[in-house]
Amino acid sequence: MKQMRKKPFVLLFVMLLAGGLRRASAQCAMCRAVLESNGDNAVAEGINNGIVYLMAIPYLLVGVLIFIVYRKVRS
């Protein structure tokens, strides 16, 4: 019975992990052109990482909201 409760959370964790492992090229065309012409690859990677972190926050908030609703329904 306890294993059935863990399945949604394991699925959510795997989906978030799989999305985070891929290298995202999530820059707009103008930002990408400016960063690539600059020649500093570390800055471009920093911008990419920042964009990925900003994208992750809404997913985490929705996950927490779903968890809270799930707990309310179960009790």
N, CA, C and O atoms as a DFTB+ gen file, in Angstrom:
300 C
 N C O
     1  1       0.820      -1.192       0.000
     2  2       0.000       0.000       0.000
     3  2       0.869       1.264       0.000
     4  3       0.559       2.237      -0.686
     5  1       1.957       1.239       0.773
     6  2       2.842       2.408       0.815
     7  2       3.521       2.635      -0.523
     8  3       3.817       3.769      -0.899
     9  1       3.765       1.537      -1.241
    10  2       4.420       1.660      -2.534
    11  2       3.509       2.372      -3.537
    12  3       4.003       3.093      -4.403
    13  1       2.211       2.187      -3.440
    14  2       1.266       2.852      -4.334
    15  2       1.276       4.355      -4.119
    16  3       1.051       5.103      -5.070
    17  1       1.528       4.822      -2.906
    18  2       1.570       6.249      -2.609
    19  2       2.812       6.901      -3.190
    20  3       2.797       8.090      -3.508
    21  1       3.871       6.146      -3.329
    22  2       5.143       6.691      -3.802
    23  2       5.201       6.818      -5.327
    24  3       6.008       7.589      -5.845
    25  1       4.374       6.088      -6.041
    26  2       4.460       6.066      -7.500
    27  2       4.315       7.443      -8.141
    28  3       5.114       7.773      -9.017
    29  1       3.331       8.270      -7.749
    30  2       3.241       9.597      -8.397
    31  2       4.469      10.457      -8.138
    32  3       4.898      11.207      -9.014
    33  1       5.032      10.354      -6.950
    34  2       6.198      11.163      -6.620
    35  2       7.439      10.681      -7.348
    36  3       8.266      11.487      -7.774
    37  1       7.572       9.382      -7.492
    38  2       8.704       8.833      -8.234
    39  2       8.598       9.238      -9.695
    40  3       9.596       9.605     -10.315
    41  1       7.393       9.174     -10.244
    42  2       7.185       9.569     -11.630
    43  2       7.520      11.051     -11.828
    44  3       8.189      11.409     -12.797
    45  1       7.065      11.903     -10.926
    46  2       7.363      13.330     -11.013
    47  2       8.868      13.574     -10.905
    48  3       9.413      14.382     -11.657
    49  1       9.538      12.895      -9.992
    50  2      10.980      13.050      -9.820
    51  2      11.739      12.630     -11.073
    52  3      12.678      13.309     -11.489
    53  1      11.339      11.523     -11.671
    54  2      12.012      11.036     -12.874
    55  2      11.799      12.011     -14.031
    56  3      12.717      12.258     -14.813
    57  1      10.597      12.560     -14.141
    58  2      10.323      13.510     -15.219
    59  2      11.158      14.778     -15.042
    60  3      11.708      15.295     -16.015
    61  1      11.260      15.284     -13.806
    62  2      12.065      16.474     -13.559
    63  2      13.544      16.196     -13.786
    64  3      14.259      17.029     -14.342
    65  1      13.997      15.034     -13.360
    66  2      15.396      14.668     -13.525
    67  2      15.744      14.525     -15.005
    68  3      16.790      15.000     -15.447
    69  1      14.876      13.876     -15.763
    70  2      15.135      13.682     -17.184
    71  2      15.161      15.017     -17.922
    72  3      15.971      15.204     -18.830
    73  1      14.298      15.936     -17.548
    74  2      14.282      17.248     -18.179
    75  2      15.503      18.070     -17.821
    76  3      15.980      18.862     -18.635
    77  1      16.013      17.893     -16.616
    78  2      17.168      18.660     -16.167
    79  2      18.489      18.145     -16.713
    80  3      19.468      18.889     -16.774
    81  1      18.528      16.877     -17.110
    82  2      19.781      16.310     -17.593
    83  2      20.098      16.730     -19.019
    84  3      21.264      16.788     -19.411
    85  1      19.077      17.019     -19.782
    86  2      19.324      17.448     -21.152
    87  2      19.898      18.851     -21.149
    88  3      19.505      19.688     -20.337
    89  1      20.815      19.103     -22.043
    90  2      21.376      20.446     -22.184
    91  2      20.392      21.286     -22.952
    92  3      20.101      21.011     -24.116
    93  1      19.884      22.298     -22.313
    94  2      18.881      23.148     -22.953
    95  2      19.561      24.309     -23.654
    96  3      20.480      24.928     -23.117
    97  1      19.104      24.587     -24.841
    98  2      19.555      25.748     -25.586
    99  2      18.403      26.741     -25.569
   100  3      17.831      27.066     -26.610
   101  1      18.076      27.210     -24.398
   102  2      16.848      27.973     -24.201
   103  2      17.099      29.472     -24.260
   104  3      16.627      30.213     -23.399
   105  1      17.821      29.914     -25.244
   106  2      18.058      31.341     -25.387
   107  2      17.263      31.868     -26.558
   108  3      17.012      31.160     -27.533
   109  1      16.868      33.139     -26.442
   110  2      16.252      33.756     -27.609
   111  2      17.353      34.007     -28.644
   112  3      18.540      33.956     -28.325
   113  1      16.953      34.271     -29.857
   114  2      17.927      34.408     -30.945
   115  2      18.888      35.567     -30.711
   116  3      20.079      35.442     -30.995
   117  1      18.398      36.684     -30.202
   118  2      19.260      37.851     -29.984
   119  2      20.257      37.597     -28.857
   120  3      21.437      37.923     -28.989
   121  1      19.801      37.029     -27.767
   122  2      20.713      36.734     -26.654
   123  2      21.798      35.760     -27.098
   124  3      22.972      35.926     -26.768
   125  1      21.391      34.754     -27.843
   126  2      22.346      33.754     -28.309
   127  2      23.389      34.389     -29.225
   128  3      24.580      34.103     -29.096
   129  1      22.961      35.238     -30.138
   130  2      23.896      35.877     -31.075
   131  2      24.901      36.750     -30.335
   132  3      26.088      36.737     -30.660
   133  1      24.441      37.505     -29.346
   134  2      25.343      38.379     -28.589
   135  2      26.332      37.556     -27.778
   136  3      27.519      37.877     -27.735
   137  1      25.857      36.507     -27.142
   138  2      26.740      35.693     -26.310
   139  2      27.743      34.905     -27.144
   140  3      28.891      34.740     -26.729
   141  1      27.333      34.420     -28.305
   142  2      28.260      33.655     -29.139
   143  2      29.305      34.553     -29.781
   144  3      30.440      34.126     -29.992
   145  1      28.944      35.781     -30.091
   146  2      29.909      36.682     -30.717
   147  2      30.928      37.196     -29.706
   148  3      32.021      37.623     -30.078
   149  1      30.568      37.153     -28.437
   150  2      31.458      37.628     -27.384
   151  2      32.663      36.700     -27.209
   152  3      33.754      37.165     -26.879
   153  1      32.481      35.417     -27.423
   154  2      33.579      34.469     -27.314
   155  2      33.773      33.887     -25.923
   156  3      34.591      32.984     -25.742
   157  1      33.039      34.384     -24.941
   158  2      33.166      33.871     -23.570
   159  2      32.118      32.780     -23.360
   160  3      30.947      33.065     -23.111
   161  1      32.555      31.538     -23.463
   162  2      31.638      30.406     -23.379
   163  2      31.082      30.230     -21.970
   164  3      29.961      29.744     -21.820
   165  1      31.822      30.605     -20.943
   166  2      31.354      30.450     -19.565
   167  2      30.136      31.332     -19.303
   168  3      29.216      30.923     -18.595
   169  1      30.125      32.534     -19.867
   170  2      28.975      33.425     -19.680
   171  2      27.743      32.835     -20.366
   172  3      26.647      32.879     -19.808
   173  1      27.911      32.286     -21.561
   174  2      26.789      31.684     -22.283
   175  2      26.221      30.496     -21.513
   176  3      25.003      30.328     -21.447
   177  1      27.085      29.677     -20.934
   178  2      26.603      28.547     -20.140
   179  2      25.901      29.028     -18.883
   180  3      24.915      28.426     -18.456
   181  1      26.389      30.090     -18.292
   182  2      25.733      30.656     -17.114
   183  2      24.337      31.162     -17.430
   184  3      23.404      30.959     -16.653
   185  1      24.197      31.818     -18.569
   186  2      22.876      32.289     -18.999
   187  2      21.942      31.106     -19.241
   188  3      20.782      31.130     -18.827
   189  1      22.447      30.076     -19.910
   190  2      21.630      28.877     -20.144
   191  2      21.179      28.251     -18.836
   192  3      20.010      27.890     -18.695
   193  1      22.089      28.115     -17.875
   194  2      21.730      27.517     -16.591
   195  2      20.694      28.369     -15.866
   196  3      19.769      27.833     -15.255
   197  1      20.840      29.674     -15.927
   198  2      19.870      30.555     -15.290
   199  2      18.485      30.399     -15.885
   200  3      17.492      30.396     -15.159
   201  1      18.413      30.270     -17.187
   202  2      17.121      30.093     -17.849
   203  2      16.496      28.764     -17.452
   204  3      15.290      28.692     -17.217
   205  1      17.298      27.719     -17.375
   206  2      16.778      26.407     -16.980
   207  2      16.261      26.457     -15.542
   208  3      15.204      25.893     -15.258
   209  1      16.972      27.115     -14.632
   210  2      16.505      27.232     -13.249
   211  2      15.209      28.030     -13.181
   212  3      14.313      27.681     -12.413
   213  1      15.098      29.079     -13.958
   214  2      13.865      29.863     -13.975
   215  2      12.692      29.046     -14.512
   216  3      11.555      29.234     -14.082
   217  1      12.964      28.146     -15.443
   218  2      11.904      27.287     -15.969
   219  2      11.486      26.233     -14.950
   220  3      10.334      25.799     -14.964
   221  1      12.387      25.808     -14.069
   222  2      12.094      24.738     -13.122
   223  2      11.180      25.200     -11.993
   224  3      10.405      24.399     -11.470
   225  1      11.250      26.464     -11.606
   226  2      10.479      26.961     -10.466
   227  2       8.971      26.774     -10.657
   228  3       8.320      26.279      -9.736
   229  1       8.379      27.140     -11.799
   230  2       6.927      26.903     -11.941
   231  2       6.547      25.428     -11.843
   232  3       5.495      25.097     -11.297
   233  1       7.394      24.537     -12.369
   234  2       7.093      23.114     -12.257
   235  2       7.121      22.653     -10.801
   236  3       6.283      21.853     -10.387
   237  1       8.066      23.146     -10.035
   238  2       8.121      22.794      -8.620
   239  2       6.910      23.328      -7.873
   240  3       6.345      22.628      -7.032
   241  1       6.505      24.551      -8.165
   242  2       5.338      25.121      -7.502
   243  2       4.066      24.344      -7.838
   244  3       3.241      24.100      -6.957
   245  1       3.904      23.959      -9.086
   246  2       2.746      23.162      -9.476
   247  2       2.798      21.799      -8.794
   248  3       1.765      21.286      -8.362
   249  1       3.969      21.214      -8.695
   250  2       4.118      19.927      -8.006
   251  2       3.731      20.014      -6.543
   252  3       3.062      19.123      -6.020
   253  1       4.148      21.084      -5.879
   254  2       3.787      21.274      -4.471
   255  2       2.283      21.477      -4.341
   256  3       1.665      20.936      -3.424
   257  1       1.691      22.242      -5.238
   258  2       0.247      22.457      -5.212
   259  2      -0.506      21.151      -5.411
   260  3      -1.482      20.888      -4.708
   261  1      -0.069      20.335      -6.354
   262  2      -0.711      19.034      -6.586
   263  2      -0.571      18.153      -5.353
   264  3      -1.510      17.446      -4.988
   265  1       0.592      18.187      -4.708
   266  2       0.815      17.397      -3.498
   267  2      -0.137      17.830      -2.390
   268  3      -0.710      16.988      -1.699
   269  1      -0.307      19.138      -2.216
   270  2      -1.200      19.651      -1.165
   271  2      -2.639      19.241      -1.444
   272  3      -3.350      18.819      -0.533
   273  1      -3.070      19.359      -2.684
   274  2      -4.436      18.965      -3.041
   275  2      -4.613      17.461      -2.837
   276  3      -5.649      17.016      -2.341
   277  1      -3.613      16.689      -3.216
   278  2      -3.670      15.242      -3.038
   279  2      -3.817      14.870      -1.564
   280  3      -4.602      13.988      -1.215
   281  1      -3.062      15.544      -0.707
   282  2      -3.134      15.270       0.731
   283  2      -4.505      15.652       1.302
   284  3      -5.040      14.952       2.162
   285  1      -5.071      16.766       0.821
   286  2      -6.383      17.204       1.300
   287  2      -7.476      16.215       0.880
   288  3      -8.386      15.911       1.650
   289  1      -7.368      15.727      -0.345
   290  2      -8.375      14.779      -0.846
   291  2      -8.283      13.457      -0.108
   292  3      -9.304      12.837       0.189
   293  1      -7.074      13.024       0.187
   294  2      -6.884      11.731       0.865
   295  2      -7.335      11.748       2.321
   296  3      -7.692      10.700       2.859
   297  1      -7.329      12.907       2.970
   298  2      -7.696      12.938       4.403
   299  2      -9.166      13.205       4.628
   300  3      -9.615      13.259       5.772
